[in-house]
């Protein structure tokens, strides 16, 4: 029964990490780039407004950062639950 509990805890942590990553991705790409763009138009970044920056470059950079964060955190989770590849 303990092994089954470990599997459930591992997948619960995995799904929680995926949900958090997807929420951040949606907030940055859809929220900041589209919905909140008028509110962010007064803030200047690199010669353009912040909403435009998120729509064009910021969402891509945040997405790349999320990929690296997910890989790092999953490696820690795998090691913590004893399912790492090493």
C-alpha positions as CSV (number, residue, x, y, z in Angstrom):
1,X,0.0,0.0,0.0
2,X,2.9,2.4,0.7
3,X,4.2,2.0,-2.9
4,X,0.7,3.0,-4.2
5,X,0.7,6.0,-1.9
6,X,4.1,7.0,-3.3
7,X,2.8,6.7,-6.8
8,X,-0.2,8.9,-6.1
9,X,1.9,11.5,-4.3
10,X,4.3,11.6,-7.2
11,X,1.6,12.1,-9.8
12,X,-0.2,14.6,-7.6
13,X,3.0,16.7,-7.4
14,X,3.5,16.3,-11.1
15,X,0.0,17.4,-12.0
16,X,0.3,20.4,-9.5
17,X,3.5,21.5,-11.2
18,X,1.9,21.2,-14.7
19,X,-1.2,23.2,-13.5
20,X,1.0,26.0,-12.1
21,X,3.1,26.1,-15.3
22,X,0.0,26.3,-17.5
23,X,-1.6,29.0,-15.3
24,X,1.6,31.1,-15.6
25,X,1.8,30.5,-19.3
26,X,-1.9,31.5,-19.9
27,X,-1.6,34.6,-17.6
28,X,1.5,35.8,-19.4
29,X,0.5,35.0,-23.0
30,X,-3.2,35.6,-23.0
31,X,-3.6,37.8,-20.0
32,X,-0.7,40.3,-20.3
33,X,-0.5,40.1,-24.1
34,X,-4.2,40.5,-24.9
35,X,-6.5,41.2,-22.1
36,X,-4.4,43.5,-20.0
37,X,-2.6,45.2,-22.9
38,X,-4.5,48.5,-22.6
39,X,-3.6,48.7,-18.9
40,X,0.1,48.0,-19.6
41,X,0.3,50.5,-22.5
42,X,1.7,53.3,-20.3
43,X,4.7,51.3,-19.3
44,X,7.6,51.6,-21.8
45,X,10.0,48.7,-22.4
46,X,12.6,49.0,-25.1
47,X,10.8,51.7,-27.0
48,X,7.4,50.0,-27.0
49,X,4.6,49.5,-24.5
50,X,4.8,46.6,-22.0
51,X,1.6,44.9,-23.4
52,X,3.1,44.7,-26.9
53,X,6.4,43.4,-25.4
54,X,4.6,40.6,-23.6
55,X,2.6,39.7,-26.8
56,X,5.7,39.7,-29.0
57,X,8.7,38.6,-26.9
58,X,7.8,38.3,-23.2
59,X,5.4,35.3,-23.6
60,X,8.1,33.4,-25.6
61,X,10.8,34.1,-23.0
62,X,8.5,33.2,-20.1
63,X,7.5,30.0,-22.0
64,X,11.2,29.1,-22.4
65,X,11.9,29.8,-18.7
66,X,8.9,27.6,-17.8
67,X,10.4,24.7,-19.9
68,X,13.7,24.9,-18.0
69,X,11.9,25.3,-14.6
70,X,9.7,22.3,-15.3
71,X,12.7,20.1,-16.3
72,X,14.7,21.2,-13.2
73,X,11.7,20.7,-10.8
74,X,10.8,17.3,-12.3
75,X,14.4,16.1,-11.9
76,X,14.2,17.1,-8.2
77,X,10.8,15.4,-7.9
78,X,12.1,12.2,-9.6
79,X,15.0,12.1,-7.3
80,X,12.8,12.8,-4.3
81,X,10.5,9.9,-5.1
82,X,13.3,7.5,-6.3
83,X,12.3,7.3,-9.9
84,X,15.2,9.3,-11.4
85,X,17.2,7.9,-14.3
86,X,20.6,7.8,-12.5
